[in-house]
Amino acid sequence: MSTDNSEPPQRADRLWFTPDVVIIRAQSPVFQVFTAILKQKSSVFADMFTMPQPPPADSETMDGVPVVTVHDEPAQMEVFLRATFDSEFFMPSPAETKIGDTLGILRLAHKYDVPYLRRRALHHLEPMYPTDLSGYDSQVQPAIERKVPFAEHFRDRVLSVMIATEVGALWLLPATYYDICTWPLERILGEPLWKALREEEQHACLIGYQALLRQCPLILKFLLEYSSDQDTDCTDCMNCNQLRSMVYSNLSSGLSQFMNWPLDLWPKQAWAAVGVSLCAHCLSSAKELHAEARQNCWDALPGMFGLPDWDKLKEMRQEALGT
């Protein structure tokens, strides 16, 4: 196929970049990037670079290149700039990414107004901090089976609380707070990063922690719903009642360390253990009561931490993600 080169070339405005560069300095690390691309992606940087600049003698330079100093975490600025300039570094979900990188990109994409990166980061966080119970249950590893070291887990969750609050992604907070509160209180309060949380965030954790403890008896209430002799649906009232009483007694004494994570208190495999002894009617009834109690707990989760209800949080999510 031949091409007609008789007409004079015309610049394509969206794909005509000048070779100008700028150095972004975040504390000690410095990053040299193309000014035109940064201006195209970020309205904040676009405004910054179009403002009247100080005389050359008064401005900082490095190897003749102007330096812009920002007051951001160097590691966060690095991943933010890589995500901006390297299309393969921060691919859309479900591509694998590190939570620390995702949170750093979210914070700076919000601060410097890069909407597509903000949405992409939020999508990456959604499976980790779901807004419905089915999403929580579909996580690869239940919280009660978690093997992540405490310090690493706590750091990521504290950072999640701080950044989700900062960028207004409040729908991420109920599951984040719940995850923090599944650790023993003495470990939470003894962790140095606890002091990084604002006073109101610490207060939300502590109030929510107590609320979660009150949920556990409600989650296990299905074990106290005894059959009566007049219950014609139960085929062996004495056996079913004795089994439920024994299981409840064992749980109350053996699971005291897990009483602050009610959603995970009765794992799925526990049904197999009691299913061989309970009659079909009592087993079905117990599953219904347990499922209802878990759903009630999930529905109440935002309020435990002083947040708007799920309907409002999901409305905020929909607006932010454009879904």
N, C-alpha and C positions, 0 to 999 in steps of 0.2 A: 504494500500500500504506500503510495507516495504522499508526501506532505507538502503543503503550500507554505513556503517561507517568504512569499513576496510581501506580505504585510509586515510592518515594523513590530517588534516585540512589545508587549504590554505587561507591566508588572502585575502579578496576582497579589493583591494587598495582604491576604491572609497567609500567604506563603512567600513573603519577601522580607527576609530578616537581615538586619544590619549586622555587621561583625562586632558591634560594641559589646564589651564584657564589663562585668562588675564583680567585685569581690565582696562576698557576704562573710562577715566575721561574727562568730558566736563564741565569745570568750577567746580561747586560744586558737581553735581550729578556724581555718579560712577556706572558703569555697569560691572558685572562680566560675561564673556562669554567664550565659548569654542574656544580656539585658532585654532584648526584644521578646524572647520567649517567655521570660519571667513576667514581663508586662502583659503579654497576651493571656497568660494563665491566671494571674492574680491582679485583681483591681486595686488592692492595697499597694502592691509594688508599683503598679502603673501610676497611681497617684503620687507615690513617693518619688519616682523618677521624673515626673513632669513638673514637680515643684521647682521653683527657683533654687539653684544650687549655690552654696557659698563660693567665694572666689577660690581659684585653685590653690592659692597660698595658704588658705585656711582649712582646706579639706584634706583628709587622710588619703594617702595613696600607697600602693605597694607595687613595685616594678612599673610605675607609671599608670597603674589601673586604680580607679577610685574604689575606696573601701566604704561599705555600709555596715555599721555595727548594729547588731540586733541583740536583744536581751532574752535569748531562748536557750534551752538546753542544747548543747552541741550535738548530742546523739540524735535528738529529735529533728534538728535542722538538717542534719545529714540525710536522714531517711526521707524527710519531706522533699528536699531538693532532688534526691535520686528518683523519687516517685514522680516528680514533675518533669524531669529531663530524660529518664530512662523508662520507656514504655514497658519493658519486660521485668522491671524490679518489683512493682506492686500491681500485680494482675488482679482482675476482678475475682470476687468469690465465685466458686469455691477453691481457687488457687491457694496453695499453702502460704502462710505468712506468720510472722512472729507477733504475739500480742503486744509486746513493747513497741515494735515498729508501727503497728496499726494505730495504737493510741497516740504515738508521737505525730504521725501523719494526720490523724483526726484533729488533734489540738492545733497544729499549725495551718492546716487547710481551712479550719474555721477562722483562725486569727487573721490569715492573709487572704481570705475569701477566694478559695479555689473550690468551687461547689462540687465538681465531679469527683475530686479526691475525698472530700468530706463524705459524700454519699457512698463511695466505694469502701471507705474505712468503716462506716456504720454497717454496711452489709456484711463485712467480714466479722464484726462483733456479734451479729444477731444470733448465730447458733450457740454462742457461748453464754449469752444473756437473753434467753427467750422471753416472749411476752405472753405465752400461753403454756398450760400444763403439758400438753402433748409435746411441745417443743422441748420442754425441760426433760420429759421422760425419754425423748429420742436421743439425748446426748450419749456419746460413745461410752462414757464411764460414769456410773452414778457417783454422786458426791461421797456417799458412805464408803465407796471402794477406792477413793482417791489415794494415789501414791506420790503426788507431787510434794516435794519438800515444803515445809511450812513457810520459810522465809521467802522462797520464790513465789509461791502462791499468794502470800499476803501482799507482797510488793505489787504484783500485777493487779490485784483486786483494789488495793488502795489507790493506785494510779487510775484505775477504771472509774472509781467513785469521783475522784478529783476532776478528771477530764470530762466525764459524762455530764457532771454538774456545770462545768465551765462552758461547754459548748451547747448546753440545753438539751442534751439527749437523755431526758429523765426516764424514758421508758427502759433504759438499760439498768437503772438503779435497783429495782426490787430484787432481781436475781443476783445482782452484784452484792448487795447488802446481805442477802440470804447466804450467799457463798462465804462471805467473811464470818458470819455468825455461826457457821457450822464448826468452827474451831473453839476449843475451850476458852472461856473468858479470860483466864489468867494469862494465856498465851497471847491473846489479842492485845490486852493492856500492857503486856511486858515487851511487845515488839516496838523497837524505836520508831518505825514508820507510822505507828499509831498517832504520834504527835504531829505528823505531816497533815493529817485531816483537820479541817476546820472544826471549830467547837460544835456547830450545828450538825455536822456530819458525824462526829463522835456521839453526839446526843442521839441521833437517829439510829446508830448501831446499837447503843445500849438499850434504848426503849424497845427496838425491834427484837433484840436478843431475849428480853423478858417475855415479849409477846409470843415468840416461837416456843418457849418453854410451856406456856399455857395451852398451846395447840396440841401438844403431844397426847394428853389424855383424850382429847376429842378424836384424834386419829385412831387411837386404840379402842375407842368406845364400842366398836363392833364386837369386841371380845366379851363385852359385858351384857350383850343383848341375849339373855338366856331364853330358851324355849320353855313353854309351860306344858303341863299334861294335857291341856285342852287344845294345844297346837297340833292339829291333825296332819299338817304338812311335814312335821319332823318325825322321822321314823324311829328315833332312839333319843328321847329328850335327856335322859340321865347321862348317856355317853357323851352327847354333844356338849352339854353344859359343863361336865367335868373337864373335858378337853379344853374348852375355851377358858375356864378358870385357871387351869394349870398353865396354859400358854401365857395368859395375862400376868400371872404371878412371876413366871420366869423372865418375861420381858421387863417387868417393872424393876426387877433386881439386877438383871444382867445387861440392860441397855441404858443404864443411867448416863453413861458418857455420850450417848447419842440423842439425848432428849431435846437438844437444841436444833435438831434438823428433822422436823416432823414429816416432811415430804418423803424422806428416805428411810423412815423408821421401820417400815414393814416392806422388805424387798419382795420382788415378784416370786422368787424361788421359795419364799415362806409358804405360799399357797400349796405348793406340792407336798410340803411336810404335813400340813393339817388336812389336806384334801383326802388323804387315805383313811381318815378317821371320822371326819364330819360327814353327816348325811348330805345328800345332794342339795336338799332345800336349804339347810343351814349354811353350806358352803356358798351357795349362790347369794343368799341374803347377806352374808358377811362381806362378800366382794362388793356388793352394791353399797353397803353402808361405808365401807372403807373408801371406795372411790368417791362417794359424795363428800366425805370428810376431807379428803385430800383436795378436792376441787374447791370446797369452802375455804380451806387454808390458802390455796393459791389466790383465790379471789380477794382475800383479805390482806394479802402480802404487801401491796403498796401502802395501805393505811398503817400497817405496823411500823413503817419507817417514815411516816409523816408525808407521804407522797400522794398525788392525785390518784383517783381510781384507774383501773385498767382501761376503761373506755376513753378517758381523757388522755392517758399516756399513749394509747394506740392512735388516737387522733393526731397527737403531736408527731408520732412516728410517721404516719401517712403523709403529713404535710412536709416533713423533712426529707423523706425519701421519694416523694412524688409518686407514691403507689396508691 
